[in-house]
Amino acid sequence: MAESESDARILVVDDEPAITGALARKLKREGFDCLTASSGEEALELVSSKELDVVITDVRMPDVDGLDVLKGVKGRDPAIQVIMMTAYTDIGYAVEALRHKADDYLLKPFNMAELSHCVRRSLEHRRLLLANRAYMAVSGGKAGEAEQRNSGFLQAIAALATAIESRDLHTRGHLAGVARYALATASELGLAENLGPSLWLGAILHDVGMLTVPESIINKRGPLTPEEWAAVHQHPVAGGAILRTTSYLRPAHGIAGEHHERVDGSGYPAGLAGDEISLEARIVAISDAFAAMRSRRAHRPAIGEAETLSIIEGGAGVQFDEECVRAFLSAQRKGFPLEEGGLEIPELPSSG
């Protein structure tokens, strides 16, 4: 491991020389030692012969692709950070990469500021992993296999959640808030034990489909055009499809696909009504609406709590499930506690 951030060695892998050249120049200007590879095969040779801190690789390359590079890097040293570069059409592939312990990814097209932030976040993560490794070696302690698997799972979810939130300038912490509100609501319904794990996962990843919506639309200050609204309205479809591709994310696909449906049937994308909408999605719909209204967005300021609660209460039986609204309001009056349901909210590893 580099003694300081400026000593870090980074490998950039892409079969397009213009991309590797531009990224390498940027990273070298920031003081990093940067190597490049024009193929997955060349990258694996460098991985086996060089000491590396971070590998930034394109997902789709001929013959040896980004997933092969990822497996080779993690096979050599799991603490080497791997950042996947992918176009939005490759999101399903990127989710598979996260399952194989990718640490982060950059969604093309990205700007150089995003690259710098992602690299520094990865270096900090590597530093913490190596510090923990050193501690374990000195103490002789061993984490159980189940704990290690859970840690890896949470790291993958944290990376995906960070990618979702990083594209909207005003949503930092939104996903964790939605998860807490949803779990507290489930506790009020007496369903925390049964719904807890899948509800938490779905709440954290309910907006994963927004990764397919251009940032120019997400952060637009003025009103959206009909074409732009059409793109936004497709994100639940994309989200459900993304989460269905991977077995450990599949329990969340219904929430991602249905959280914009309304109980009166006027929602999107499928116009589901009443009990046609899964209970988990009905809970997350309220939690998401509350968190969204309480946050400042590109086109409006944050809405006050009293007004937000009034809007939610007024939407009972029209936009929101009436029983879920009653449970949500009860949980809100108590401060959204989780202890009463005997449920602990998982804490995602820090992503920067």
Phi, psi and omega per residue, in radians:
M1 nan 2.397 3.091
A2 -1.038 2.497 -3.140
E3 -1.222 -0.515 3.080
S4 -2.432 2.897 -3.107
E5 -1.013 -0.662 -3.090
S6 -1.217 -0.287 3.109
D7 -1.575 -0.053 -3.037
A8 -1.131 2.479 3.109
R9 -1.875 2.209 -3.050
I10 -2.143 2.367 3.073
L11 -1.891 2.206 3.095
V12 -1.889 2.231 -3.063
V13 -2.162 2.128 3.060
D14 -2.845 2.531 -3.140
D15 -1.474 0.074 3.046
E16 -1.893 1.880 -3.077
P17 -0.980 -0.564 -3.140
A18 -1.090 -0.624 -3.132
I19 -1.272 -0.856 3.141
T20 -1.063 -0.681 -3.141
G21 -1.113 -0.794 -3.113
A22 -1.145 -0.757 -3.131
L23 -1.183 -0.714 3.141
A24 -1.101 -0.735 3.127
R25 -1.078 -0.745 3.131
K26 -1.083 -0.828 -3.090
L27 -1.181 -0.644 3.106
K28 -1.163 -0.651 3.085
R29 -1.073 -0.496 3.138
E30 -1.549 0.096 3.022
G31 1.669 0.072 3.141
F32 -1.461 2.616 2.979
D33 -1.453 2.000 -2.976
C34 -2.117 2.252 3.037
L35 -1.932 2.752 3.099
T36 -2.280 2.705 3.050
A37 -2.450 2.420 -3.088
S38 -1.708 0.073 3.098
S39 -2.711 2.825 3.084
G40 -1.123 -0.636 -3.140
E41 -1.110 -0.792 3.099
E42 -1.111 -0.655 3.126
A43 -1.076 -0.783 -3.119
L44 -1.131 -0.576 3.061
E45 -1.119 -0.739 3.119
L46 -1.196 -0.640 3.116
V47 -1.066 -0.671 -3.104
S48 -1.371 -0.308 -3.035
S49 -2.019 -0.218 -3.074
K50 -2.104 2.646 3.005
E51 -1.469 2.109 -3.056
L52 -2.177 2.618 3.062
D53 -1.840 -0.696 -3.106
V54 -2.436 2.435 3.014
V55 -2.094 2.187 3.078
I56 -1.924 2.002 -3.051
T57 -2.272 2.489 3.002
D58 -1.178 2.660 3.133
V59 -1.372 -0.906 -3.024
R60 -1.722 1.951 3.047
M61 -2.451 2.650 -3.138
P62 -1.182 2.653 3.088
D63 1.106 -1.624 3.126
V64 -1.583 1.908 -3.042
D65 -1.677 -3.052 -3.084
G66 -1.090 -0.604 3.114
L67 -1.145 -0.653 3.076
D68 -1.137 -0.715 3.094
V69 -1.088 -0.784 3.118
L70 -0.976 -0.859 -3.128
K71 -1.081 -0.695 3.131
G72 -1.143 -0.721 3.124
V73 -1.125 -0.876 -3.091
K74 -1.194 -0.470 3.059
G75 -1.181 -0.543 3.114
R76 -1.407 -0.830 -3.130
D77 -2.756 1.916 -3.120
P78 -1.064 -0.314 -3.118
A79 -1.425 -0.260 3.045
I80 -1.169 2.228 -3.069
Q81 -1.422 2.357 3.130
V82 -2.102 2.113 3.106
I83 -1.913 2.155 -3.131
M84 -1.627 2.337 3.019
M85 -1.775 2.228 -3.081
T86 -2.582 2.631 2.977
A87 -1.428 2.772 -3.062
Y88 -1.069 -0.431 3.122
T89 -1.267 -0.179 -3.125
D90 -1.767 0.291 -3.018
I91 -1.030 -0.717 3.113
G92 -1.024 -0.686 3.094
Y93 -1.144 -0.704 3.138
A94 -1.136 -0.655 3.083
V95 -1.095 -0.700 3.076
E96 -1.093 -0.662 3.094
A97 -1.108 -0.694 3.090
L98 -1.081 -0.604 3.101
R99 -1.115 -0.500 3.119
H100 -1.649 0.408 2.965
K101 1.369 0.450 2.930
A102 -1.061 2.522 -3.030
D103 -1.616 -0.451 -3.116
D104 -2.941 2.967 2.983
Y105 -2.633 2.718 3.128
L106 -1.937 2.251 -3.110
L107 -1.626 2.079 3.132
K108 -1.285 2.489 -0.100
P109 -1.431 2.421 3.095
F110 -2.080 2.798 3.103
N111 -1.709 2.937 -3.050
M112 -1.182 -0.465 3.079
A113 -1.146 -0.692 3.077
E114 -1.081 -0.726 3.115
L115 -1.024 -0.863 -3.126
S116 -1.045 -0.781 -3.135
H117 -1.097 -0.763 -3.105
C118 -1.123 -0.732 3.136
V119 -1.123 -0.786 -3.121
R120 -1.162 -0.654 3.068
R121 -1.089 -0.712 -3.141
S122 -1.187 -0.684 3.117
L123 -1.133 -0.659 3.087
E124 -1.161 -0.700 3.104
H125 -1.100 -0.751 3.110
R126 -1.091 -0.726 3.128
R127 -1.032 -0.762 3.139
L128 -1.162 -0.696 3.108
L129 -1.088 -0.756 -3.129
L130 -1.231 -0.617 3.075
A131 -1.108 -0.730 3.113
N132 -1.147 -0.676 3.116
R133 -1.091 -0.741 3.132
A134 -1.134 -0.714 3.124
Y135 -1.078 -0.784 -3.124
M136 -1.105 -0.634 -3.142
A137 -1.176 -0.701 -3.133
V138 -1.252 -0.738 -3.060
S139 -1.394 -0.341 -3.104
G140 1.337 0.081 -3.115
G141 -1.362 2.722 3.104
K142 -2.339 2.209 3.051
A143 -1.303 2.469 3.119
G144 -1.127 2.703 -3.119
E145 -1.047 -0.695 -3.137
A146 -1.099 -0.705 3.139
E147 -1.149 -0.699 3.122
Q148 -1.139 -0.723 3.119
R149 -1.105 -0.733 3.140
N150 -1.126 -0.686 3.119
S151 -1.098 -0.758 3.119
G152 -1.113 -0.689 3.111
F153 -1.087 -0.825 -3.124
L154 -1.143 -0.608 3.101
Q155 -1.132 -0.698 3.111
A156 -1.135 -0.755 3.122
I157 -1.145 -0.678 3.117
A158 -1.071 -0.731 3.128
A159 -1.107 -0.738 -3.130
L160 -1.189 -0.733 3.116
A161 -1.105 -0.696 3.110
T162 -1.093 -0.710 3.116
A163 -1.084 -0.705 3.128
I164 -1.099 -0.880 -3.046
E165 -1.263 -0.487 -3.064
S166 -1.180 -0.287 -3.081
R167 -1.524 -0.227 3.105
D168 -2.042 2.135 -3.031
L169 -1.143 -0.257 -2.972
H170 -2.074 0.234 -3.018
T171 -2.020 0.308 3.118
R172 -1.040 2.182 -3.137
G173 1.508 -0.074 -3.101
H174 -1.063 -0.796 -3.030
L175 -1.162 -0.724 3.105
A176 -1.124 -0.652 3.094
G177 -1.114 -0.803 3.111
V178 -1.028 -0.728 3.138
A179 -1.082 -0.762 -3.128
R180 -1.132 -0.806 -3.136
Y181 -1.079 -0.708 -3.112
A182 -1.165 -0.759 -3.130
L183 -1.170 -0.689 3.109
A184 -1.137 -0.649 3.091
T185 -1.136 -0.739 3.092
A186 -1.070 -0.646 3.094
S187 -1.083 -0.724 3.109
E188 -1.104 -0.532 3.119
L189 -1.466 -0.070 -3.114
G190 1.296 0.409 -3.041
L191 -2.081 0.193 -3.056
A192 -1.043 -0.736 -3.083
E193 -1.143 -0.701 -3.099
N194 -1.359 -0.692 -3.027
L195 -1.694 -0.269 -2.938
G196 -0.793 -1.091 -3.039
P197 -1.067 -0.833 -3.108
S198 -1.233 -0.574 3.125
L199 -1.176 -0.781 3.105
W200 -1.043 -0.831 -3.115
L201 -1.081 -0.776 3.140
G202 -1.156 -0.647 3.118
A203 -1.153 -0.736 3.133
I204 -1.136 -0.628 -3.023
L205 -1.916 0.242 -3.040
H206 -1.057 -0.484 -3.105
D207 -1.792 0.352 -3.114
V208 -1.029 -0.502 3.111
G209 -1.131 -0.325 3.103
M210 -1.160 -0.258 3.058
L211 -1.112 -0.319 3.124
T212 -1.613 -0.060 -3.120
V213 -1.694 2.244 -3.127
P214 -0.982 2.473 3.130
E215 -1.073 -0.501 3.125
S216 -1.083 -0.497 3.075
I217 -1.424 -0.781 -3.077
I218 -1.031 -0.720 -3.054
N219 -1.825 0.297 3.128
K220 -1.180 2.315 -3.092
R221 -1.433 -0.561 -3.126
G222 -1.571 -3.107 3.132
P223 -1.151 2.585 3.122
L224 -1.413 2.589 3.046
T225 -1.356 2.865 3.075
P226 -0.974 -0.651 3.124
E227 -1.168 -0.670 3.128
E228 -1.203 -0.692 3.073
W229 -1.090 -0.657 3.119
A230 -1.069 -0.689 3.101
A231 -1.133 -0.752 3.119
V232 -1.103 -0.727 -3.092
H233 -1.187 -0.204 3.093
Q234 -1.561 -0.118 -3.049
H235 -1.154 -0.536 3.054
P236 -1.152 -0.630 3.094
V237 -1.097 -0.829 3.131
A238 -1.099 -0.731 -3.136
G239 -1.080 -0.808 3.112
G240 -1.059 -0.710 -3.139
A241 -1.159 -0.718 3.130
I242 -1.060 -0.829 -3.048
L243 -1.275 -0.420 3.090
R244 -1.253 -0.301 -3.052
T245 -1.308 -0.286 -3.041
T246 -2.252 2.257 -2.985
S247 -1.033 -0.693 -3.050
Y248 -1.382 -0.188 3.058
L249 -1.793 -0.184 -3.023
R250 -1.022 -0.606 3.137
P251 -1.034 -0.305 -3.096
A252 -1.662 -0.056 -2.957
H253 -1.192 -0.545 3.132
G254 -1.152 -0.705 3.114
I255 -1.123 -0.798 3.133
A256 -1.068 -0.651 -3.074
G257 -1.432 -0.336 -2.985
E258 -2.114 0.012 -2.982
H259 -1.253 -0.139 3.037
H260 -1.864 0.160 2.993
E261 -1.309 2.732 3.132
R262 -2.138 2.566 -3.055
V263 -1.146 -0.339 3.095
D264 -1.525 0.041 3.077
G265 1.528 0.081 -3.071
S266 -1.706 0.162 -3.123
G267 -1.493 -2.918 -3.133
Y268 -2.420 2.749 0.217
P269 -1.659 -0.243 -2.992
A270 -1.857 -0.084 -3.114
G271 1.156 0.592 3.101
L272 -1.209 2.721 -3.121
A273 -2.385 2.631 3.018
G274 0.899 -2.260 -3.076
D275 -1.284 -0.087 3.006
E276 -1.129 -0.430 3.097
I277 -1.520 2.308 -3.130
S278 -1.057 2.614 3.137
L279 -1.036 -0.716 3.137
E280 -1.045 -0.738 3.140
A281 -1.187 -0.604 3.107
R282 -1.150 -0.643 3.094
I283 -1.191 -0.808 -3.110
V284 -1.159 -0.566 3.119
A285 -1.010 -0.754 3.124
I286 -1.214 -0.793 -3.108
S287 -1.088 -0.712 3.127
D288 -1.162 -0.756 -3.141
A289 -1.090 -0.755 3.134
F290 -1.071 -0.859 -3.109
A291 -1.117 -0.674 -3.122
A292 -1.173 -0.778 -3.123
M293 -1.164 -0.555 -3.112
R294 -1.389 -0.076 -3.111
S295 -1.897 2.575 3.022
R296 -1.254 2.408 3.106
R297 -2.130 2.980 -3.080
A298 -1.033 -0.571 -3.029
H299 -1.805 0.007 -3.124
R300 -2.851 2.775 3.034
P301 -1.365 2.980 3.072
A302 -1.134 2.562 3.102
I303 -1.650 2.430 -3.121
G304 -1.072 2.729 -3.064
E305 -1.101 -0.774 -3.102
A306 -1.066 -0.769 3.136
E307 -1.156 -0.692 3.130
T308 -1.070 -0.804 3.137
L309 -1.120 -0.624 3.107
S310 -1.135 -0.708 3.116
I311 -1.117 -0.753 -3.141
I312 -1.138 -0.791 3.131
E313 -1.081 -0.686 3.128
G314 -1.216 -0.352 3.135
G315 -1.520 -0.035 -3.128
A316 -1.087 2.263 3.132
G317 1.463 -0.141 3.121
V318 -2.028 -1.159 3.085
Q319 -1.595 -0.673 -3.016
F320 -2.037 2.706 3.061
D321 -1.182 2.268 -3.051
E322 -1.080 -0.791 -3.130
E323 -1.125 -0.684 3.117
C324 -1.171 -0.636 3.088
V325 -1.099 -0.784 3.121
R326 -1.047 -0.740 3.139
A327 -1.164 -0.708 3.125
F328 -1.086 -0.820 -3.121
L329 -1.125 -0.632 3.078
S330 -1.133 -0.747 3.115
A331 -1.131 -0.668 3.132
Q332 -1.118 -0.726 3.127
R333 -1.083 -0.495 3.139
K334 -1.571 -0.055 -3.129
G335 1.553 0.389 -3.121
F336 0.939 0.970 3.124
P337 -1.326 2.653 3.072
L338 -1.929 -0.301 -3.016
E339 -1.111 -0.596 -3.061
E340 -1.113 -0.501 3.116
G341 -1.555 0.023 -3.138
G342 1.196 0.440 -3.034
L343 -2.058 2.288 3.079
E344 -1.789 2.298 3.116
I345 -1.368 2.238 3.124
P346 -1.099 2.497 3.125
E347 -1.751 2.049 -3.131
L348 -1.265 2.483 3.056
P349 -1.041 2.608 3.120
S350 -1.115 2.409 3.135
S351 -1.963 0.262 3.068
G352 2.229 nan nan
